[in-house]
Amino acid sequence: MAHNVTLLPGDGIGPEVASAMRLCVEHTGVKINWDVQEVGEVLIAKTGQPLSEGVIESIRHNKTAIKGPITTPIGKGFRSVNVQLRQALDLFACARPCHYYEGTKTPVKNVNLMIFRENTEDLYAGIEFELGTPECDKLRDSINATSARKIKSDAAISIKPISVSASKRIMRFACDWAAKNGRKRVTIIHKANIMKFTDGLFLKSCTEVGEEYKDRGLTVDNVIVDAMCMQLVQWPHLFDTLVLPNLYGDIVSDLCAGLVGGLGIAPGANYGDGIALFEPVHGSAPKYAGQNKVNPTACILSGVLMLKHLKEDAAAEKLENAVKAILREGKEVTYDLKENRNDPSIVGTMQMAEAICRKM
Ligand code: NAD
């Protein structure tokens, strides 16, 4: 039976890595009806908007989607399409495996971390007030009237909501995954010493859920986010499964991507209730767009996660093993995986994908 999957190629390097992923996934023999939908700059050029209701409907209908990265203009213009998709589809759990593959250039070896980032709230919720607007003035005046701490008149304001329900939901998702996958330790990351009410609530809610999993062989502990960054760099092997609020999850997962060979390697998945959207951790790297240059591995490994989700475990294993073989050999790989960036044996995005197909 063929699976129906929404494919969002994205923009920048997105269409290139998405084509590479599609080639490899199809080469496993699994039949997929791809429902290709335009988003980002490609759609802006046609309609003036980076996201359409049709895209969201397609994902709701197919229940499984995979995407390339999408550009978000900094400080102006449109809200992030990624954030809009996560919120519209309530994709509350972002899972980012950080797994060492032999042959990659890494500061340490054999890291095997799983990161769960809460995807719907925190400073990422998009509740922002621009300096000089009546809304910002009103909010500032209201806060200044009730808070001992005062906000300056030349400040913009972003709001950080953290709820019991969303914190418990991500923790339960992470603990279920850890228990099912034979993991032993779940670490809650926070800054509750400073943000006592928001991060404090995240820590309390997650700790309560963690109690329910003690008899399922899980040890639950917590570490403050800044200390965690240092410990991850020095002793990443001490850690196993991490659970973070949205913003720390975004930052710490890039740090962990660096531990396993960089953004070109790191895959990701966003899960909601019955819906899953897979994507590489990296962005649209506009300076490399259209050059057939960047590493397709992160998007291809996102395809591996998608195949597992579709219960095509044999195909997922076959594709992952082919990726492993190509990385281990280190011959037909993109520039970022070579010691010397002028190495004449460097291959392009599509050529690396074709080499992976030949290994299956
Ligand atoms: P980026 O991840 O696009 O690129 C940063 C650098 O990482 C690149 O210049 C390149 O050196 C390297 N890199 C990234 N992907 C690579 C790959 N596949 N192979 C080899 N090297 C790779 O981050 P950025 O420059 O901060 O962001 C560019 C745009 O992407 C922004 O608009 C940002 O908002 C957006 N973005 C989108 C997503 C998403 O769609 N999920 C995620 C992150 C950033």
Residues whose N, C-alpha, C, O or C-beta is under 5 A from the ligand:
A	BS01	NAD	G68 P69 I70 T71 T72 P73 N82 L263 G264 P280 V281 H282 G283 S284 A285 V294 N295 D336
